[in-house]
Amino acid sequence: MFRCGGDKSSSLLLLFLIFAAAFSCGCYSIPAGKSAISKVEISDTNDRALDEEDDLRTRITTRESSRFLGLFYGVVYDYEYFDRYALRRDLSRIERYLRARGYYDAKARVARVVPRGNKVEVEIEVDKGPPILVDTVTINANGIIDEMVKRRILRRINRLLHEGEPLDETSFASAETQVLSTMTGAGHAIAKVTRSAEVDLASHAARVTFDIDAGPIAHLGSVRFEGLGELPEDRIRNVFKLKEGDLYSSEEIDDARQALLDLGVFASVEVASDLSQMGTTQVVPLTVRTEPSKLKTIVAGFGSELDNVRTDVHGVIGWQSANFLGGLRKFDIRFKPGFDLYPTLLTSSENTRKILYEQRITSSIRQPAFIEGRTTGVVSAEYGIFPVLLPNNNSPAVVGYHEARGSLGVERTFFNRLFVNPRYGIQADFPFDYIGHTDNVPALLISYFEILTTLDFRDDPIHTRRGIFLGLGTQFAGGPMQGDATDVRLSPEIRAYYPLSRRVVLAGRSAFGFLFPHNYGAAAQQNLTTGTKPNEGDLNRDYQLLYFRGFYAGGPVSNRGYPLRGIGPFANVPYLSPAGQSNSASNCNPNEPQSQCLLPTGGLSLWEASAELRFIVSGPFSMAIFCDAADVSPFKTSIRLNRPHLSCGTGGRYDTPVGPIRLDIGYRLPGLQYPASATDEQQPSWFFDAIPIAFSFGIGEAF
């Protein structure tokens, strides 16, 4: 996450550099005798909404000139020039497109071309006319087809073609493909499907027919692999799973091909079916042609994190092997050293007093075809050193941890949708002093069994336009090795996406968290709800465990109006708060509301909700308008809707192959945060000490 702060001059300098870089990329002028297109408008002659407008704009060559940042013509982007002959061809394209959508009487004409200096505005009017509606759908089968296969065919046709709706050529062709896929997926390797439509122009009705020649049932012959190189064929066969004698299924062949690609060792995989023997033996041999990718890779880079919690500079170096010691084992090891400039923050002018070293070493081994062909065994281990830096922490002492983690588990995907990852994990945390000295900070051992389950119906996991994603994380802390924490932790989540048009997507997310501790938390509850002071040792132990096990909200993938860990119960933590370490600490009275002593402690109940409107601006550039709400309660199963911490804002994205680079600005809406009487809340720092906003930077969408 990137949090922006500092003085106004630095922000103006950054803005100037952005404009300077943009203008240096190129400026364009309009040649004499040509006119640039400043506006293209496509409308319905009957003053009705034209649902196809966005699609039509992408299919014509007469397009509006792009503007840099939505403001400047001729900067970065060249002009689009007006051509009357191209416009005539575009009218024909519009009519052909609408007729393919079922509007056989569609007409398009140029309403007007309005000159504006050396630019023009083009207005196109469209009269779609009445649509051709699907009247009946008939299936004619030649050959024996299983009743279950017939029902599957009907379901797939009904998803695309509905009686009483326009006859869309694209949906009609897709339905034919789906019928053929269903037949070949059920063993009919040489099945043929022919579609036809009898259209009555007088009644604007269409009778749709699918003629199916089923052909015989086929089974797999020999399965041969080519191009494996040094990769072990026995492991590849286990992952591919299909073998001689199995029922032929194009769907299972596609799944097997994808399973090989998911290994990450192939640049390409092609499965060829030899249908020449179908006439005599009904056997289909397979040839799997593969092209291995680079099996060993060195990764290196550096980066920084700047926010209201830390100023961090770090590097990373690592090595990967996709066939470690043979057997298709994937080994990955990375070393990430870094430095925290304490207490320098973008929202503070305080100078660096101490450079805090931190590091993390992570390694993992993944074994495909573990237990069975599509199950992957995963072993991971890591060791890290890090300081505990929290929002609002101006402590004269800083506590850090040596942390060792390890886990052992398996991964399996079912039906290309359901992902299941059970694993057993253990972590050990040993505190030490970066700065100063703290007492009553014990070492911790936490062991847990976890099951992560996701059900993914999205059309694309990176550039999602439509679908639903469900997730559930379940942890049981304690386990065979017991440890210091015994609890149950649940984290359900749902995301939904719906395209409002070709360029606009509405996305939403809702998440919850429930923690049920069994052997800790009582002292933290007493500290918040009663006037009596709990034992300091018990309180420190509770807050330590809540730091690692409790819930927090805020940050670039949560509530974007707040920093990381910015939403949650705030309390006086003796071993972290200034009052617990120095009686002379300024602005620190733990008995006052909004005290500078209060720090986030982690909560037992979490709810989050986000809504986002994403729209493409031009090319790889897109924008989003969002609202985020969240709350973390210190009590069990406590969903406090009267503390929405509502933040709304906007952001820009630049698309890349690994996902969009994202910059969001979240504004905390006054009066919609939490009750004024709340004593366990803390207001984050304001931008320029005047505006309640936060800047978040990341790669990939927030959800």
BELCOR-V17104 format. One record per residue. N is the residue number from 1. RES is the residue in one small letter. PSI is psi in degrees with one decimal (NA if undefined). OMEGA is omega in degrees with one decimal (* if undefined). BURIAL is I if it has 24 or more other C-alpha atoms within 12 Angstrom, else O. Layout:
# BELCOR-V17104
n res psi omega burial
N RES PSI OMEGA BURIAL
N RES PSI OMEGA BURIAL
This chain:
# BELCOR-V17104
n res psi omega burial
1 m 144.2 177.5 I
2 f 119.9 177.5 I
3 r 128.8 -174.6 I
4 c 136.6 177.5 I
5 g -148.8 179.5 I
6 g -168.7 -176.6 I
7 d 170.5 -175.2 O
8 k -33.7 -176.8 O
9 s -38.5 179.4 O
10 s -37.2 177.6 O
11 s -41.1 177.6 O
12 l -36.7 177.9 O
13 l -42.2 177.9 O
14 l -42.8 178.6 O
15 l -40.7 178.3 O
16 f -41.7 -179.0 O
17 l -36.9 177.8 O
18 i -46.5 179.6 O
19 f -39.3 -179.7 O
20 a -42.2 179.2 O
21 a -39.6 -179.9 O
22 a -46.4 -177.6 O
23 f -28.6 179.6 O
24 s -19.3 179.1 O
25 c -20.0 177.6 O
26 g 136.3 173.5 O
27 c 142.1 -174.7 O
28 y 149.6 176.8 O
29 s 161.0 -179.2 O
30 i 119.6 179.9 O
31 p 154.0 177.6 O
32 a 139.2 178.4 O
33 g -2.1 178.6 O
34 k 155.7 177.5 O
35 s 130.4 176.5 I
36 a 152.6 179.6 I
37 i 116.9 179.9 I
38 s -21.5 -177.6 I
39 k 137.2 173.3 I
40 v 122.5 -178.8 I
41 e 127.8 177.9 I
42 i 121.3 -174.8 I
43 s 164.3 177.8 I
44 d 137.6 -177.7 I
45 t -21.9 -179.0 O
46 n 16.4 178.3 O
47 d 32.9 174.7 O
48 r 159.7 178.6 O
49 a 133.7 -179.6 O
50 l 99.1 -174.7 O
51 d -26.9 -176.0 O
52 e 6.9 -172.1 I
53 e -46.6 -178.3 I
54 d -41.5 178.7 I
55 d -39.0 -180.0 O
56 l -38.4 -179.2 I
57 r -32.7 -179.2 I
58 t -13.2 -175.1 O
59 r 0.0 178.9 O
60 i 156.3 -179.6 I
61 t -14.1 176.7 I
62 t 100.9 -173.0 I
63 r 155.9 177.5 I
64 e 145.7 174.4 I
65 s 136.4 -179.5 I
66 s 148.4 178.3 I
67 r 131.0 178.1 I
68 f 127.5 -176.8 I
69 l 19.6 -179.7 O
70 g 10.8 -173.4 O
71 l -42.1 -165.9 O
72 f 124.0 172.8 O
73 y 147.7 171.6 I
74 g 7.9 177.5 I
75 v 122.7 -176.5 I
76 v -50.3 -178.9 I
77 y 136.0 174.8 I
78 d 162.8 -180.0 O
79 y 154.2 166.5 I
80 e 128.7 -173.6 I
81 y 146.6 -177.7 I
82 f 132.8 177.5 I
83 d 113.3 -175.0 O
84 r -31.0 179.4 O
85 y -38.2 175.6 O
86 a -34.1 179.5 O
87 l -38.8 177.4 I
88 r -43.0 178.5 O
89 r -33.6 179.1 O
90 d -35.3 177.8 I
91 l -39.6 177.4 I
92 s -38.6 178.2 I
93 r -41.1 179.4 I
94 i -45.1 -179.4 I
95 e -42.5 179.2 I
96 r -40.0 -179.2 I
97 y -46.0 -178.2 I
98 l -35.3 177.2 I
99 r -36.2 176.2 I
100 a -21.7 177.7 I
101 r 3.6 176.4 I
102 g 1.7 -179.4 I
103 y 83.4 -172.8 I
104 y -21.1 -178.2 I
105 d 15.7 -174.5 I
106 a 139.5 176.9 I
107 k 142.8 177.6 I
108 a 140.2 178.4 I
109 r 159.5 176.3 I
110 v 116.6 179.6 I
111 a -46.0 179.4 O
112 r 154.0 171.7 O
113 v 113.2 -172.8 I
114 v 114.4 176.7 O
115 p 139.2 174.0 O
116 r 80.1 -175.4 O
117 g -123.7 178.0 O
118 n 20.3 176.2 O
119 k 161.3 178.7 I
120 v 153.8 172.4 I
121 e 129.1 -175.5 I
122 v 131.2 177.3 I
123 e 124.9 179.9 I
124 i 131.5 177.8 I
125 e 139.7 -176.7 I
126 v 132.2 172.4 I
127 d 103.9 -175.2 I
128 k -31.9 -175.6 I
129 g 179.5 -179.1 I
130 p 143.4 -179.0 O
131 p 158.6 169.7 I
132 i 117.9 -175.3 I
133 l 145.7 176.9 I
134 v 121.4 -178.9 I
135 d -54.2 180.0 I
136 t 155.7 174.2 I
137 v 120.7 -176.1 I
138 t 140.9 176.5 I
139 i 122.8 175.6 I
140 n 117.5 -176.1 O
141 a 133.3 175.6 I
142 n 104.1 -176.6 O
143 g 175.5 -176.5 O
144 i 122.3 178.2 O
145 i 130.1 178.9 I
146 d 143.7 -178.0 O
147 e -37.1 178.7 O
148 m -37.6 178.1 O
149 v -38.9 177.8 I
150 k -44.3 179.8 O
151 r -36.8 178.3 O
152 r -38.1 177.7 O
153 i -46.0 -179.2 I
154 l -41.0 179.0 I
155 r -42.1 -177.7 O
156 r -35.8 176.8 I
157 i -43.0 -177.2 I
158 n -24.3 176.3 I
159 r -23.7 -174.1 O
160 l -36.9 -178.3 I
161 l 124.1 -179.6 I
162 h 133.8 177.2 I
163 e 134.8 -179.1 O
164 g -0.9 177.8 O
165 e 160.6 -177.6 I
166 p 145.9 178.1 I
167 l 98.0 -179.2 I
168 d 122.3 -177.1 I
169 e -37.0 179.9 I
170 t -45.0 178.3 O
171 s -35.7 178.6 I
172 f -46.3 178.6 I
173 a -38.6 178.8 I
174 s -37.3 177.8 O
175 a -41.2 177.2 I
176 e -42.9 178.6 I
177 t -40.0 179.6 I
178 q -38.8 177.7 I
179 v -45.7 179.4 I
180 l -41.7 179.1 I
181 s -38.5 177.9 I
182 t -41.5 180.0 I
183 m -49.4 -179.5 I
184 t -27.0 176.5 I
185 g -18.4 -179.8 I
186 a 15.2 175.0 I
187 g -8.4 179.7 I
188 h 80.8 -169.4 I
189 a -32.7 -176.9 I
190 i 26.2 178.3 I
191 a 149.3 177.6 I
192 k 140.6 180.0 I
193 v 130.7 177.9 I
194 t 129.9 178.7 I
195 r 149.7 176.2 I
196 s 155.6 179.4 I
197 a 126.0 175.7 I
198 e 112.0 -172.5 O
199 v 128.5 175.2 I
200 d 104.7 -176.3 O
201 l -26.8 -179.0 O
202 a -43.7 -178.6 O
203 s -2.6 -178.4 O
204 h 47.4 179.9 I
205 a 150.0 -179.7 I
206 a 131.7 174.7 I
207 r 115.0 -172.4 I
208 v 136.8 -178.6 I
209 t 138.6 172.2 I
210 f 116.7 176.9 I
211 d 122.8 -175.1 O
212 i 123.2 170.7 I
213 d 101.4 -169.2 I
214 a -43.6 -174.8 I
215 g 176.6 -176.4 I
216 p 162.1 173.5 I
217 i 135.5 -177.3 I
218 a 156.0 174.1 I
219 h 162.1 -178.1 I
220 l 140.1 170.9 I
221 g -144.5 -179.9 I
222 s 147.3 177.3 O
223 v 113.9 -174.4 I
224 r 137.9 -180.0 I
225 f 139.7 177.9 I
226 e 144.0 172.1 O
227 g 20.9 -177.9 O
228 l -24.9 -178.7 I
229 g -128.7 -177.6 O
230 e -1.3 -177.9 O
231 l 141.2 -175.8 I
232 p 122.2 -176.3 I
233 e -33.4 -178.2 I
234 d -39.2 177.8 O
235 r -39.4 178.8 I
236 i -41.5 179.2 I
237 r -37.3 179.1 I
238 n -39.2 178.8 I
239 v -40.9 -179.5 I
240 f -36.6 173.4 I
241 k -38.5 -176.8 I
242 l 138.9 -177.2 I
243 k 168.8 -178.1 I
244 e 133.8 180.0 O
245 g -17.0 178.2 O
246 d 153.5 174.3 I
247 l 134.0 178.6 I
248 y 131.0 177.5 I
249 s 116.2 179.1 I
250 s -31.8 179.9 I
251 e -42.5 178.1 I
252 e -31.3 175.8 I
253 i -42.2 177.0 I
254 d -41.6 178.2 I
255 d -40.9 179.8 I
256 a -40.1 177.4 I
257 r -43.3 -179.9 I
258 q -35.1 178.0 I
259 a -37.4 176.9 I
260 l -41.0 178.8 I
261 l -34.9 -179.3 I
262 d -16.7 177.5 I
263 l -25.5 179.6 I
264 g 13.7 -179.1 I
265 v -3.7 -177.7 I
266 f 135.7 172.9 I
267 a -31.6 177.7 O
268 s 150.8 176.3 I
269 v 127.1 177.9 I
270 e 129.1 178.5 I
271 v 116.2 -178.8 I
272 a 130.0 178.2 I
273 s 126.9 178.4 I
274 d 101.3 -176.2 I
275 l 6.4 -173.8 I
276 s -23.1 -177.4 O
277 q 2.7 -176.3 O
278 m -30.3 -176.3 I
279 g -24.9 -175.1 O
280 t -43.9 -172.1 O
281 t -12.0 -175.0 O
282 q 35.5 178.8 I
283 v 135.7 -177.6 I
284 v 102.8 175.0 I
285 p 149.6 178.6 I
286 l 141.4 172.4 I
287 t 120.7 -178.4 I
288 v 109.3 -179.7 I
289 r 123.5 -175.3 I
290 t 153.5 173.3 I
291 e 102.8 -178.3 I
292 p 144.8 175.0 I
293 s -176.8 178.7 O
294 k 126.8 -172.1 O
295 l -18.8 -179.2 I
296 k 135.0 -174.4 O
297 t 141.2 171.3 O
298 i 130.9 178.4 O
299 v 142.6 179.2 O
300 a 150.4 178.3 O
301 g -177.6 176.8 O
302 f 165.4 -179.9 O
303 g -175.4 179.6 O
304 s 158.5 176.3 I
305 e 124.9 -177.8 I
306 l 117.9 179.7 I
307 d -165.6 -178.9 I
308 n 11.5 176.6 I
309 v -38.0 -175.5 I
310 r 159.7 166.2 I
311 t 112.5 -168.9 I
312 d 140.3 172.7 I
313 v 129.4 -176.7 I
314 h 162.3 174.3 I
315 g 172.0 177.4 O
316 v 137.8 174.5 O
317 i 139.4 -176.8 I
318 g 172.0 -179.7 I
319 w 138.4 179.7 O
320 q 142.5 173.0 I
321 s 126.5 -177.8 I
322 a -2.8 177.8 I
323 n 56.3 -173.3 I
324 f 118.9 -178.7 I
325 l 28.8 -178.4 O
326 g 178.5 176.0 O
327 g 14.0 178.4 I
328 l 17.8 177.8 I
329 r 133.9 177.8 I
330 k 114.3 -177.7 I
331 f 133.8 -178.6 I
332 d 126.8 176.1 I
333 i 136.0 -177.8 I
334 r 143.6 178.3 I
335 f 124.7 -176.4 I
336 k 91.4 175.1 I
337 p 154.3 179.8 I
338 g 175.8 -179.5 I
339 f 137.3 171.8 I
340 d 126.7 178.9 I
341 l 92.2 -172.0 I
342 y 135.3 -3.3 I
343 p 34.4 -176.8 I
344 t 127.5 178.4 I
345 l 158.2 176.3 I
346 l -23.9 179.7 I
347 t 11.6 -178.5 I
348 s 146.0 178.7 I
349 s 7.1 -176.8 O
350 e 136.9 -178.3 O
351 n 158.9 177.6 O
352 t 124.9 177.4 O
353 r -25.8 -174.7 O
354 k 139.6 172.8 O
355 i 115.7 -176.3 O
356 l 115.9 179.6 I
357 y 139.6 174.2 I
358 e 159.1 179.4 I
359 q 161.8 173.4 I
360 r 129.5 175.4 I
361 i 122.6 179.8 I
362 t 145.1 177.3 I
363 s 150.8 178.5 I
364 s 150.3 173.9 I
365 i 127.9 178.4 I
366 r 126.0 -179.2 I
367 q 104.5 175.9 I
368 p 162.3 179.0 I
369 a 42.1 177.6 I
370 f 122.8 -175.1 I
371 i -55.7 175.6 O
372 e 173.1 -166.0 O
373 g -35.7 -172.8 I
374 r 7.7 179.1 I
375 t 135.0 -179.7 I
376 t 128.3 173.8 I
377 g 139.2 -175.5 I
378 v 127.8 173.5 I
379 v 130.3 -179.8 I
380 s 152.2 177.7 I
381 a 146.9 177.2 I
382 e 155.8 177.6 I
383 y 133.3 -177.4 I
384 g 157.4 171.9 I
385 i 126.5 -177.0 I
386 f 150.6 174.7 I
387 p 153.8 174.3 I
388 v 101.5 179.4 I
389 l 121.4 -174.4 I
390 l 158.1 173.9 I
391 p 137.7 176.3 I
392 n 11.6 -177.3 I
393 n 107.3 175.0 I
394 n 36.4 -174.4 I
395 s 143.9 173.9 I
396 p -9.6 176.4 I
397 a 147.6 -179.2 I
398 v 126.0 177.4 I
399 v 142.6 174.9 I
400 g 174.2 179.9 I
401 y 140.6 158.4 I
402 h 124.2 -176.0 I
403 e 129.5 174.4 I
404 a 132.3 -179.1 I
405 r 151.4 174.3 I
406 g 151.1 178.2 I
407 s 155.1 -179.9 I
408 l 124.4 -177.4 I
409 g -173.9 178.0 I
410 v 159.0 177.2 I
411 e 141.9 178.1 I
412 r 134.8 175.3 I
413 t 130.5 179.6 I
414 f 134.7 174.8 O
415 f 25.1 179.9 O
416 n 11.9 -176.5 O
417 r -43.9 -172.7 O
418 l 118.3 179.3 O
419 f 129.9 -179.1 I
420 v 129.9 -177.0 I
421 n 85.0 172.1 I
422 p 142.1 179.1 I
423 r 157.9 174.4 I
424 y 131.0 -177.1 I
425 g 156.2 177.6 I
426 i 142.3 176.7 I
427 q 146.9 177.3 I
428 a 129.9 -177.8 I
429 d 123.9 -177.3 I
430 f 112.8 -176.5 I
431 p 153.2 173.2 I
432 f 169.2 -176.8 I
433 d 118.7 169.0 I
434 y -49.5 -178.5 I
435 i 135.9 176.0 O
436 g -155.2 -177.4 O
437 h 136.7 177.1 O
438 t 150.1 -179.8 I
439 d 165.9 173.7 O
440 n 43.2 176.5 I
441 v 93.3 -175.5 I
442 p 163.2 171.7 I
443 a 155.1 -176.8 I
444 l 144.1 170.9 I
445 l 122.4 -178.1 I
446 i 124.5 174.7 I
447 s 149.5 -175.4 I
448 y 155.1 169.6 I
449 f 131.5 -174.1 I
450 e 142.2 171.4 I
451 i 116.6 175.4 I
452 l 123.8 -178.2 I
453 t 132.3 175.6 I
454 t 147.0 175.7 I
455 l 112.2 -167.3 I
456 d 112.6 176.0 I
457 f 25.3 179.3 I
458 r 149.6 178.5 I
459 d -26.3 178.6 O
460 d 127.2 -176.2 O
461 p -20.4 -178.4 O
462 i -51.5 -180.0 O
463 h 72.0 -173.2 I
464 t 133.4 176.0 I
465 r -27.9 -174.9 I
466 r 144.0 172.2 I
467 g -177.6 -178.5 I
468 i 141.9 177.0 I
469 f 127.8 178.4 I
470 l 137.7 179.0 I
471 g 149.6 176.9 I
472 l 120.7 173.4 I
473 g 128.0 -179.0 I
474 t 124.8 179.2 I
475 q 141.2 173.6 I
476 f 102.1 -179.0 I
477 a 143.9 -176.2 I
478 g -86.5 171.4 I
479 g -171.0 -177.1 O
480 p -32.7 -178.1 O
481 m 5.2 177.9 O
482 q -100.5 -176.7 O
483 g -172.5 -174.3 I
484 d -16.3 -177.8 I
485 a 132.0 171.5 I
486 t 114.2 -176.6 I
487 d 173.8 172.1 I
488 v 133.4 -174.8 I
489 r 120.9 -178.9 I
490 l 137.9 -178.4 I
491 s 79.1 175.8 I
492 p 152.0 -178.4 I
493 e 146.8 173.9 I
494 i 137.9 175.0 I
495 r 144.0 -179.5 I
496 a 144.7 -177.1 I
497 y 137.6 179.8 I
498 y 126.2 179.2 I
499 p 120.2 175.1 I
500 l -26.3 174.4 O
501 s -176.3 -179.2 O
502 r -27.9 -175.1 O
503 r -3.7 -174.3 I
504 v 131.0 179.0 I
505 v 133.8 173.9 I
506 l 124.5 -178.1 I
507 a 144.8 178.9 I
508 g 153.3 -179.5 I
509 r 141.1 174.4 I
510 s 133.7 -178.3 I
511 a 151.1 178.8 I
512 f 159.8 175.0 I
513 g 135.0 -179.8 I
514 f 123.2 179.5 I
515 l 129.0 -179.7 I
516 f 86.9 179.8 I
517 p 143.9 -179.2 I
518 h -29.8 -175.0 O
519 n 20.4 175.5 O
520 y 169.4 176.9 I
521 g -19.3 -176.4 I
522 a -41.0 -179.6 I
523 a -38.8 178.2 I
524 a -38.8 177.2 I
525 q -42.8 179.3 I
526 q -37.1 -179.4 O
527 n -29.6 -177.6 I
528 l -33.3 -167.3 I
529 t -16.1 -178.1 O
530 t 163.8 179.3 O
531 g -12.3 -179.4 O
532 t 145.2 -177.0 O
533 k 123.7 178.4 O
534 p 167.3 175.0 O
535 n 131.6 -174.2 O
536 e -36.0 178.7 O
537 g -43.9 177.8 O
538 d -38.5 -179.4 I
539 l -43.8 177.9 I
540 n -41.1 179.2 I
541 r -43.6 178.8 I
542 d -47.3 -176.9 I
543 y -31.4 173.9 I
544 q -48.6 -179.1 I
545 l -38.2 177.7 I
546 l -30.1 176.8 I
547 y -38.8 -177.7 I
548 f -28.3 -173.4 I
549 r -20.9 -175.4 I
550 g 173.0 -179.6 I
551 f 147.1 172.4 I
552 y 161.8 174.0 I
553 a 164.7 -177.3 I
554 g 146.4 178.7 I
555 g -179.4 -171.7 I
556 p -18.5 177.5 I
557 v 18.1 179.8 I
558 s -112.3 176.0 I
559 n 111.2 -170.4 I
560 r 1.2 172.7 I
561 g -3.3 -176.6 I
562 y 156.3 174.9 I
563 p 174.0 174.5 I
564 l 135.0 -178.4 I
565 r 21.5 -177.8 I
566 g -15.1 178.7 I
567 i 127.5 -179.7 I
568 g 173.6 176.4 I
569 p 135.3 177.2 I
570 f 138.3 -179.3 I
571 a 171.5 176.0 I
572 n 110.5 -179.7 I
573 v 109.2 -170.6 I
574 p -44.2 -174.1 I
575 y -5.7 177.9 I
576 l -29.8 -174.5 I
577 s 146.4 178.5 I
578 p -34.8 -178.1 I
579 a -25.9 179.9 I
580 g -3.1 -175.4 I
581 q -23.0 -177.0 I
582 s 118.3 179.7 O
583 n -16.0 -178.0 O
584 s 5.8 -179.4 O
585 a 132.7 -176.0 O
586 s 155.1 175.4 O
587 n 34.7 -173.9 O
588 c 100.4 172.2 I
589 n 101.9 -173.3 O
590 p -12.7 179.8 I
591 n -6.3 -179.3 O
592 e 139.8 172.8 O
593 p 146.9 -179.3 O
594 q 28.7 179.7 I
595 s 148.2 176.3 I
596 q -7.0 177.4 I
597 c -22.8 -170.5 I
598 l 133.4 -179.0 I
599 l 153.2 177.9 I
600 p 136.2 -174.4 I
601 t -12.0 -173.3 I
602 g 140.6 -174.7 I
603 g 175.0 -178.7 I
604 l -17.2 -179.0 I
605 s 137.4 -177.5 I
606 l 139.9 164.4 I
607 w 141.8 178.3 I
608 e 144.3 176.0 I
609 a 135.6 -179.8 I
610 s 143.9 172.6 I
611 a 137.6 -174.1 I
612 e 133.5 175.4 I
613 l 112.3 -177.0 I
614 r 132.7 -179.9 I
615 f 140.1 -180.0 I
616 i 132.7 177.6 I
617 v -59.7 179.7 I
618 s 129.8 177.8 I
619 g -127.6 -179.1 O
620 p -5.2 -177.5 O
621 f 135.0 175.4 I
622 s 167.5 -179.7 I
623 m 167.8 178.4 I
624 a 146.6 170.7 I
625 i 129.4 -171.9 I
626 f 160.3 168.2 I
627 c 131.0 179.7 I
628 d 141.3 174.8 I
629 a 148.2 -179.0 I
630 a 157.9 171.8 I
631 d 147.7 175.3 I
632 v 123.8 -177.1 I
633 s 147.3 176.9 I
634 p 1.4 -175.3 I
635 f 157.7 -179.4 I
636 k 142.2 176.4 I
637 t 46.7 -178.4 O
638 s 101.4 178.4 O
639 i 100.7 -174.1 I
640 r 95.9 -179.5 I
641 l -10.7 177.6 O
642 n 4.6 174.8 O
643 r 70.2 -173.5 I
644 p -21.6 -175.7 I
645 h 50.4 -171.6 I
646 l 127.8 177.4 I
647 s 132.8 175.8 I
648 c 154.9 -179.3 I
649 g -164.1 -178.3 I
650 t 165.5 -179.5 I
651 g 164.2 178.3 I
652 g 154.1 178.5 I
653 r 146.2 171.8 I
654 y 119.4 -171.8 I
655 d 139.1 175.1 I
656 t 167.4 179.8 O
657 p -26.9 -179.0 O
658 v 4.6 -178.8 O
659 g 165.8 -177.2 O
660 p 140.0 168.7 I
661 i 126.5 -165.5 I
662 r 134.6 172.2 I
663 l 117.9 -177.5 I
664 d 146.7 175.3 I
665 i 116.9 -179.7 I
666 g 132.7 -178.1 I
667 y 122.8 179.5 I
668 r 110.6 -173.8 I
669 l 123.2 -180.0 O
670 p 140.0 178.4 O
671 g -5.6 -178.7 O
672 l 38.3 -179.8 O
673 q -70.8 -179.5 I
674 y 161.4 -179.1 I
675 p 144.1 -178.8 O
676 a -23.9 -178.2 O
677 s -5.8 -177.1 O
678 a 127.9 -179.9 O
679 t -4.6 -178.9 I
680 d 25.0 178.9 I
681 e 158.3 178.4 I
682 q 129.1 -179.7 I
683 q 125.5 177.0 I
684 p 164.5 178.6 I
685 s 151.3 -179.0 I
686 w 147.2 177.0 I
687 f 126.2 -175.2 I
688 f 21.8 -177.7 O
689 d 23.9 -175.3 O
690 a -26.7 -173.4 O
691 i 127.4 -179.1 O
692 p 72.9 -178.3 I
693 i 163.6 174.5 I
694 a 146.7 177.4 I
695 f 130.8 179.8 I
696 s 132.1 -179.2 I
697 f 135.8 179.2 I
698 g 176.3 175.8 I
699 i 128.2 -175.0 I
700 g 154.3 178.6 I
701 e 160.3 179.7 I
702 a -29.8 176.4 I
703 f NA * I
